[in-house]
Every structure is written in structure tokens, then in C-alpha cells.
Amino acid sequence: MKCELFKQDATFINHNSEGKANGKVTIYKAGKVYVIGHVLNGIKQGWEIMYYENGKKSKHFC
């Protein structure tokens, strides 16, 4: 499955007093599969895969 680079979703991003990003960004989207990155103080903390299964949203944490 080929993933396409997807734009960051600013609704999930806040910045702390030092201007470093906190929150979630959409990293990839392929069909109904999304890879969401978690960022704390500008450093990537982890990620999760979100997708639709039988019309329902599901989460898988990695």
C-alpha cells in the first residue's frame, strides 16, 4: 500500500511557551487509513493508526 504525505491538521496542534509543538498531526493517509503522530515539546512521542472498519472508526496504538 502506497502512502501519501498528508498536510498537518492544525486543529490538533498547540504550542507551548517556548513555541514548541504539542498535539497530534496527520502524517499519512492511504484510503481510509490514517497515521496520526503524537508530538510533545516538538519531539515525536509515538503514533497510532486510525481506520474505518465496517463504517466505524477504530484505533490501533503502536
C-alpha positions, 0 to 999 in steps of 0.5 A, spaced: 500 500 500 502 506 497 502 512 502 501 519 501 504 525 505 498 528 508 498 536 510 498 537 518 491 538 521 492 544 525 486 543 529 490 538 533 496 542 534 498 547 540 504 550 542 507 551 548 511 557 551 517 556 548 513 555 541 514 548 541 509 543 538 504 539 542 498 535 539 497 530 534 498 531 526 496 527 520 502 524 517 499 519 512 493 517 509 492 511 504 484 510 503 481 510 509 487 509 513 490 514 517 497 515 521 496 520 526 503 522 530 503 524 537 508 530 538 510 533 545 515 539 546 516 538 538 519 531 539 515 525 536 512 521 542 509 515 538 503 514 533 497 510 532 493 508 526 486 510 525 481 506 520 474 505 518 472 498 519 465 496 517 463 504 517 466 505 524 472 508 526 477 504 530 484 505 533 490 501 533 496 504 538 503 502 536 
